[in-house]
Structure formats: C-alpha cells, structure tokens
Amino acid sequence: MINLKFSIEYPLTRLSFNHIFSRSWNTFIKNKYFEIEVLQDCEYLINFNFNWTTRCDHAGVRLELGLFGYEILFNLCDNRHWDYHANTWVKED
C-alpha cells in the first residue's frame, strides 16, 4: 500500500458532512469500476490524499482533493474481495 497525505484542518472544526454528488461506472477492465464523489466536509481547509492498495478488498487507486471544506474523490477500484487465507481473490459462486 502507498498512501500520501497532506492536509490542513480547520482550527475550530464543526463536524458536519454533506453528500453532494456520486456516480460510478464500469470500466473496460474486468472487475474494475470508476467512482466520483463530491462532498462538503467541514474538517479540512486543504486536503490531498493519494492511496494505492493491492491484495485487499476493493484494491485500487483513490485520490481525494479538498479545498475550503469541499472535497472531490476519484476511485478506481476492484469490485472483488481478497481471501487472506488463500492469498487470492474470493471466487464468485
């Protein structure tokens, strides 16, 4: 897993959350989908988060960009779950 994060939080955070928009699409790559989400999250003045995971549930790339309490999230993920005991993807029945 690779995770890069930079953020500046509001000094007087009022924990509120407002979901503005979300949409997901299937991609041309098997078992992958793309998702975009827009949020109003009063926790951060500035937020940058890049996350790349492999060999875990819904592994993929996630990018969060936030400015003055609003965030946009991009997610390119696998729709499968990881079997940690067998060290492989869970087989669909």
QUIQUI-V424426 format. One record per pair of residues at least 24 apart in sequence whose ideal C-beta (glycine too) atoms are under 8 Angstrom apart, sorted by the first residue. I is the first residue (numbers start at 1). GAP is how many residues later the second one is. If there is no record, write none. Layout:
# QUIQUI-V424426
i = (I	I)
gap = (GAP	GAP)
This chain:
# QUIQUI-V424426
i = (1	1	1	1	1	2	2	2	3	3	3	3	4	4	4	4	5	5	5	6	6	6	6	7	7	7	7	7	7	8	8	8	8	9	9	9	10	10	10	10	10	13	13	14	15	15	16	16	16	17	17	27	31	31	31	32	32	32	32	32	33	33	33	34	34	34	35	35	35	35	35	36	36	36	36	37	37	37	38	38	38	38	39	39	39	39	40	40	40	41	41	41	41	42	43	44	44	45	47	55	55	56	57	57)
gap = (50	51	52	53	55	48	49	50	46	47	48	49	44	45	46	47	43	44	45	40	41	42	43	37	39	40	41	42	59	36	37	38	39	34	35	36	32	33	34	35	59	29	30	28	27	28	24	25	26	24	25	49	47	48	49	28	44	45	46	47	43	44	46	40	41	42	38	39	40	41	42	36	37	38	39	35	36	38	32	33	34	35	31	32	33	34	29	30	31	25	28	29	30	27	26	25	27	24	24	27	32	26	24	25)
